[in-house]
Amino acid sequence: MTRLAACQYAIELIETWEDYAKHLAAIVAEAKAKGAELLLLPEYSAMALTGQLPKDVRSDLHGSIEAMQSLIPSWVELCEELAREHQILFQPGSAPVKDADGKFRNRAWLFGPEGLIGYQDKQIMTRFEREQWFIDAGVDGLKAFDTPIGKLGILICYDNEFPMLGRRLAEMGVELVLAPSCTDTLAGSYRVRIGAQARALENQFAVLSSPTAGDAPWSPAVDENRGRAALYVPSDYGMPANGIVAESDSDAVSESTLLIVDIDLADVARLRTQGQVATRRDWSEQFPG
């Protein structure tokens, strides 16, 4: 049995690095104290760093992501230190990162008890990211990460809405998909939920979701946030009939809360050969000839 923690993460205004470091450390410590082996935070969780910028900078969409670049190396270092200190798998959400080619990409790192495991860039950009924020798609493709709890993959928010991305992770042997998300409407949060549940159904793996939460009027990037933390699995033998192992209580909260959930990934994997249906096996039958 594996215990997972998914944070319904409130974007708070935190104006100093010292206070931010304490804030993040407290969340990781709480997850560890509750027995979690893995902690997931949401897409663009790192935008909380922009609270440390001058008011006129943090209130500017493009100015804030440019100015926060100086904070990201320290943030990555802090996340790695917390994973090592608490001996936990830690996916701290994502950040808009300016690469050497001058383009910004939405990047999610994964850390473990031994330090950095790797990172995953978002593959498909939403309209907001493409047309207003000018964030580019990742160029390295999808990755699978070997960890003490099994092989993990990361589908960032909108990526969960595309079947072939989930299928690619299944073909890479992924057992648990981490789905950090950031949506500003209930409709957006439902799109991610429905996509994540569909990917779990099609590929017979588990999907853990962590959303941003609350209102942050000081940030033009993450000013409104809706969504629930959840763990999704195929609807099949030994699993909940609705495919939801656990889900946070509300789509609208003002404080960060942890969803703690236990799952036996071997039970999920067993469905691929012993389930009522064999969606993973039968995938190719969609394509006659």
N, C-alpha and C positions, 0 to 999 in steps of 0.2 A: 504494500500500500504506500502511495506517495501523497504527501500533504503539500498542497499548493496554496499560494496566497496571490490574489488579484486585487489591486488597489483601485477603488473608485476615488480618483485623485482630484481633490479640489485645488484649483489654481489660485493660490493665495498671494497677496502682495507682501513679499519678504524683501526688505530693502538693504540688507547687509549679507555678505558672504558667510559670516559667522552664524547668523541666525538661519540662513538657508541650510548650512551644513548640519546644524543641530536638528532642523526639521526633517531632512532626509534620513539622517542617522536614526531618528526616533521611529520612523516608519519601518526601516529595515530591522531594527531591534525588536519592534513589536511582532513582526512576522516571524522572526526567529524564536521569540519567546513562546509563540503559539505553535511551534513545531514545524513550521513551513520549511520545506527543502528548496523551494523556488518562490521568488517574489517577482511579480510582473507589474510594471507601471505603464501608463498610457502613452500613446503617440503625442509628441510635442510636450511632454511633461517638462522638458528642459526650458520651455518658454517662461517658467517661473523664475528663471535666472534674470530675465529682463527687468524684474522688479528692482534690481540693484542699479539700473541705469538711471541717468537723470530723467525727470518727468517728460521733458520735451523729446527725448530720444525713445523712451519706452512706449510713448504714445504714437510713434510713427512706425507703420508696418515695415517698410524696408529698412529704415534706420535702425530699428530694434534688432533685426536679424543680423545686420552687418556688425553692429556694436557688440552683440553678445558673443561673437566669435572669439574674443579675447578670454571669455570665461569658460568656454567649452573644454579646453585641455584640463583645467583644474576640476571641472565637473566629472570628466571621464576618470581622472585620477581618484577623486573622492569615491565614485561608484566602485572602482576596483578595490579600494581600501576597505570599503564596507563589506563587499563580498568576501574578501579574505578574512576580515575580523570576525564576521559572523558565520563563516563557513557555510555560505548559502549561494545558490544559483540566483543571480540578480540580473533581470532585464529591466533597466530603469527607464523604459520608454524610448523616446527618440528626440533628436534635435536637428534643426536645419544647419547643415555643415557646409562651409565653403571649401570646395576642393581646389587642387592646384590649377585646374583649368578655368577657375573663376566662377564655376557654376555651383549653386546650392543644391544639396541632396538631403533627403529626409532619412536619417541614419539611426538605426537601433543597435546598440551594443549588447553583448551578452558576456557576463562575468561569472566566474565560478570561484570555488574555494582556493584555486591555484592562480587566480587572476583572469586576465582577458582571454576569452575563448574565441571571439570573433565579432563581426558585425554584419547586419543585413540592411541594405538600402531598399526603400520603397520602390516598387516596380512601375506602378501606374499612378499618375497624378490626378487628383480631383480638379474640377474646373477652378476652384479657388486657388489651388497651388499653381496651376498652369498660368491662369489668366491675370491673377492679381498679385500673387506672392512670388511668381517666377522661380519655382522650385522645379528642378529637373529630375527625371527618372534615374534610378540606379543603372549602372552599366555592367555590373559584375554578375547579374543573374541571382537566382535563388541559391541558398546554401543550407546544408544540413549540419547540425552541430552535435557532436558526440559529448554526452554529459553523464554524470553518475546516475541520473534517473532515466536515461534513455536518449534516443536521438530526437533532437528538437529542431523545429523550423519556425520562422517568423514571417507572418503575413501582416503587414502594417495597414490597418484600417481598410481603405478602399480595395486593397489587394485581395481581401477576403471575398469580394464580390465577383471574382473571375475564376471560373471552374478550372481552367488549365493550370493556373498557378498552384492551386491546391493539389491537383493531380501530379504536378511535377514533384512536389514535396513527398507525396505518397510513393512515387517511383524511386525516390532517394532514400526511402526507408524511415521517414519521419513518423514518430509515434504520438507526439504532442506538438500542436501548433500554438505558438504564442501570438495573440492578436491584439496588440496595443492599438487603441483607437482614440480619435478626437472628433466629435460631431457636435454641431451647435443646435440641432433640432431633433425632436423625437423621430421624425422621418429618417433622418440620417442615421440615428442610432439603430433603428429597426432595419435599415438596409444592411448595416454591418452584422447585426444579430442573425438576420435571415441568411446572409451569405455564409457566416461562420457555421451555422447549423447545417446548411446545405453541403459545405465542404466536409463536415464531420460525417454526414450521411453517405455522401458519394465515396469517400475514401476510407471510411471505417477507422478513423482516428479521433482523438480528442482535441478540442480547441478551447483554449483559455483566453478570455477577453478581459481587458482592463480599459476603462474609459476615463477621460477627463470629466470633471464635475464642477458645478457651481458657476457663478458669474464673476468675471474679472474685467470690469469696465475700463480699467487702466491699460488693458492690453488689446490692441486691435486684432491680434492674431488669434487669441483664445478667449474672447470676451464672453461668450456664452457656451455652455457645455452641458450636454445631456447624454445619458447612457447608463447602463448597468454592468457591473462586473459579473461574469458568469463562466461556467464550465459546461461545454456542450459535448455530447457524445452521440453515436448512432442510436436510433430508437430500435432496440432489439433485446434479445435475451439478457436478463440481469441488469439492464439499464432502465432508467426512467422512460415511461412510454412517450413523454414529450421531448425526450432528448436533452433535457436540462437537468444536470446533476445538482447545480446550485446557482442561485442568482441573487444579487443584492435587491433590497426591498423597494427602492425608488429610483426613478430616472433623474431626480433633481435633489441634490444634497449640497450643503454648504461646507461640509467638513470631510476630510479624507477618511475613508473607512476601508477596512480589509475584509474581503470575502475569503474565508478559509474553507478549503474543501479537500476531501480525500478521494483518491481514485487509484484503482489498480489497473495500470496500463496494460498488463498482461490479459486482463479480462476483456478490454477493448480489442486488443489484437486477436483474441480468440474468435471474435465474431467474424473475422475474415474467412475462417474455415468452417465455423460451426454455427453461424448466425442463421436467422430465418431467411435472409437474403444475402447475396454475394455481389454487392454493388461494385466493389473494387475489382473483383475477378471479371465481372461482366461489362466493365467499362467499354471495352473495344467493340462490343456488339452494337454500339450506337453508330458505328461507321461501317456500313456494309461494303463489301468488296475490299 
